[in-house]
């Protein structure tokens, strides 16, 4: 097992911190814009079926993006906290190194690739069990939600 933060010198940590803060600012701005946009949905609901369909789709899209952005913002804030407390780059599950390449790909990652893959396989297996599908052959393609 690697010594977690040996490869992440102060200069590199400052770069990650700067990048994460910039993403944090962008997300806060995007969320603020989405909140303004959501306020437009307080107007009376259109009665025309086509307008109603467009209104509903637009509203759901704005809400979904806002939810995704809020989740990403939380992950970024947690990564900034890990930089401050010295645990950035350390897998929350096994305590091993996340690795520079993993952090460069997903700077808010809190798990190494191995632990993230195990968590995704377990999540997909649980989902398959809930939906009554014993087939989880697609469980090996699981690197999408690193965090």
One Martini backbone bead per residue (centre of mass of N, CA, C, O) as a GRO file, in nm:
protein
  147
    1UNK     BB    1   0.096   0.036   0.023
    2UNK     BB    2   0.076   0.355  -0.006
    3UNK     BB    3   0.170   0.665   0.075
    4UNK     BB    4  -0.063   0.883   0.030
    5UNK     BB    5   0.079   1.204   0.040
    6UNK     BB    6   0.365   1.193  -0.096
    7UNK     BB    7   0.274   1.264  -0.403
    8UNK     BB    8   0.132   1.526  -0.257
    9UNK     BB    9   0.231   1.811  -0.276
   10UNK     BB   10   0.174   2.136  -0.211
   11UNK     BB   11   0.148   2.226  -0.505
   12UNK     BB   12  -0.063   2.013  -0.590
   13UNK     BB   13  -0.275   2.082  -0.377
   14UNK     BB   14  -0.316   2.373  -0.478
   15UNK     BB   15  -0.420   2.292  -0.754
   16UNK     BB   16  -0.665   2.135  -0.658
   17UNK     BB   17  -0.791   2.361  -0.492
   18UNK     BB   18  -0.826   2.560  -0.724
   19UNK     BB   19  -1.000   2.381  -0.904
   20UNK     BB   20  -1.227   2.328  -0.696
   21UNK     BB   21  -1.303   2.626  -0.649
   22UNK     BB   22  -1.386   2.683  -0.939
   23UNK     BB   23  -1.609   2.470  -0.951
   24UNK     BB   24  -1.766   2.585  -0.716
   25UNK     BB   25  -1.831   2.859  -0.841
   26UNK     BB   26  -1.976   2.752  -1.092
   27UNK     BB   27  -2.197   2.595  -0.940
   28UNK     BB   28  -2.316   2.828  -0.781
   29UNK     BB   29  -2.398   2.986  -1.033
   30UNK     BB   30  -2.577   2.765  -1.160
   31UNK     BB   31  -2.770   2.734  -0.920
   32UNK     BB   32  -2.870   3.022  -0.917
   33UNK     BB   33  -2.992   3.015  -1.201
   34UNK     BB   34  -3.187   2.778  -1.145
   35UNK     BB   35  -3.350   2.919  -0.923
   36UNK     BB   36  -3.458   3.138  -1.108
   37UNK     BB   37  -3.590   2.945  -1.310
   38UNK     BB   38  -3.782   2.807  -1.102
   39UNK     BB   39  -3.952   3.066  -1.041
   40UNK     BB   40  -4.101   3.055  -1.324
   41UNK     BB   41  -4.280   2.795  -1.222
   42UNK     BB   42  -4.503   2.975  -1.052
   43UNK     BB   43  -4.666   3.006  -1.268
   44UNK     BB   44  -4.912   2.936  -1.442
   45UNK     BB   45  -5.040   2.664  -1.577
   46UNK     BB   46  -5.077   2.537  -1.867
   47UNK     BB   47  -5.355   2.414  -2.068
   48UNK     BB   48  -5.209   2.335  -2.298
   49UNK     BB   49  -5.075   2.035  -2.381
   50UNK     BB   50  -4.811   2.132  -2.512
   51UNK     BB   51  -4.730   2.340  -2.299
   52UNK     BB   52  -4.738   2.145  -2.062
   53UNK     BB   53  -4.520   1.956  -2.163
   54UNK     BB   54  -4.296   2.166  -2.178
   55UNK     BB   55  -4.311   2.261  -1.887
   56UNK     BB   56  -4.256   1.987  -1.751
   57UNK     BB   57  -3.988   1.922  -1.888
   58UNK     BB   58  -3.837   2.176  -1.802
   59UNK     BB   59  -3.871   2.144  -1.498
   60UNK     BB   60  -3.736   1.864  -1.473
   61UNK     BB   61  -3.463   1.949  -1.590
   62UNK     BB   62  -3.391   2.164  -1.382
   63UNK     BB   63  -3.410   1.980  -1.134
   64UNK     BB   64  -3.198   1.771  -1.221
   65UNK     BB   65  -2.958   1.965  -1.252
   66UNK     BB   66  -2.967   2.077  -0.965
   67UNK     BB   67  -2.917   1.809  -0.825
   68UNK     BB   68  -2.646   1.742  -0.959
   69UNK     BB   69  -2.500   2.003  -0.871
   70UNK     BB   70  -2.535   1.962  -0.566
   71UNK     BB   71  -2.383   1.696  -0.549
   72UNK     BB   72  -2.116   1.799  -0.665
   73UNK     BB   73  -2.070   2.020  -0.456
   74UNK     BB   74  -2.045   1.831  -0.213
   75UNK     BB   75  -1.795   1.677  -0.320
   76UNK     BB   76  -1.613   1.926  -0.335
   77UNK     BB   77  -1.631   2.012  -0.039
   78UNK     BB   78  -1.512   1.746   0.069
   79UNK     BB   79  -1.240   1.771  -0.077
   80UNK     BB   80  -1.156   2.035   0.063
   81UNK     BB   81  -1.158   1.912   0.346
   82UNK     BB   82  -0.937   1.698   0.284
   83UNK     BB   83  -0.716   1.897   0.232
   84UNK     BB   84  -0.727   2.033   0.517
   85UNK     BB   85  -0.698   1.737   0.682
   86UNK     BB   86  -0.503   1.533   0.492
   87UNK     BB   87  -0.705   1.313   0.313
   88UNK     BB   88  -0.624   1.364   0.038
   89UNK     BB   89  -0.597   1.069  -0.163
   90UNK     BB   90  -0.762   0.891   0.038
   91UNK     BB   91  -0.920   0.612   0.095
   92UNK     BB   92  -1.217   0.565   0.273
   93UNK     BB   93  -1.198   0.246   0.281
   94UNK     BB   94  -0.866   0.143   0.273
   95UNK     BB   95  -0.633   0.387   0.285
   96UNK     BB   96  -0.536   0.428   0.017
   97UNK     BB   97  -0.440   0.532  -0.281
   98UNK     BB   98  -0.584   0.696  -0.547
   99UNK     BB   99  -0.417   0.868  -0.725
  100UNK     BB  100  -0.331   1.089  -0.959
  101UNK     BB  101  -0.505   0.998  -1.201
  102UNK     BB  102  -0.772   0.989  -1.044
  103UNK     BB  103  -0.766   1.292  -0.954
  104UNK     BB  104  -0.748   1.413  -1.238
  105UNK     BB  105  -1.022   1.296  -1.328
  106UNK     BB  106  -1.137   1.303  -1.003
  107UNK     BB  107  -1.094   1.531  -0.753
  108UNK     BB  108  -1.351   1.417  -0.559
  109UNK     BB  109  -1.241   1.162  -0.484
  110UNK     BB  110  -1.278   0.890  -0.215
  111UNK     BB  111  -1.186   0.648  -0.406
  112UNK     BB  112  -1.054   0.395  -0.526
  113UNK     BB  113  -1.096   0.202  -0.788
  114UNK     BB  114  -1.148  -0.065  -0.645
  115UNK     BB  115  -1.364   0.037  -0.438
  116UNK     BB  116  -1.555   0.160  -0.649
  117UNK     BB  117  -1.615  -0.099  -0.802
  118UNK     BB  118  -1.730  -0.256  -0.564
  119UNK     BB  119  -1.963  -0.058  -0.507
  120UNK     BB  120  -2.097  -0.081  -0.788
  121UNK     BB  121  -2.151  -0.382  -0.787
  122UNK     BB  122  -2.326  -0.379  -0.533
  123UNK     BB  123  -2.537  -0.177  -0.639
  124UNK     BB  124  -2.624  -0.346  -0.888
  125UNK     BB  125  -2.706  -0.599  -0.733
  126UNK     BB  126  -2.923  -0.462  -0.562
  127UNK     BB  127  -3.091  -0.359  -0.798
  128UNK     BB  128  -3.147  -0.637  -0.920
  129UNK     BB  129  -3.293  -0.752  -0.672
  130UNK     BB  130  -3.524  -0.536  -0.663
  131UNK     BB  131  -3.601  -0.609  -0.983
  132UNK     BB  132  -3.556  -0.932  -1.028
  133UNK     BB  133  -3.259  -0.936  -1.157
  134UNK     BB  134  -2.999  -1.169  -1.193
  135UNK     BB  135  -2.867  -0.981  -1.406
  136UNK     BB  136  -2.509  -0.849  -1.371
  137UNK     BB  137  -2.308  -0.831  -1.628
  138UNK     BB  138  -2.272  -0.502  -1.622
  139UNK     BB  139  -2.096  -0.458  -1.349
  140UNK     BB  140  -1.798  -0.399  -1.481
  141UNK     BB  141  -1.913  -0.108  -1.580
  142UNK     BB  142  -1.808   0.117  -1.301
  143UNK     BB  143  -1.664   0.431  -1.358
  144UNK     BB  144  -1.874   0.688  -1.326
  145UNK     BB  145  -1.913   0.754  -0.979
  146UNK     BB  146  -1.670   0.876  -0.838
  147UNK     BB  147  -1.722   0.897  -0.465
   0.00000   0.00000   0.00000
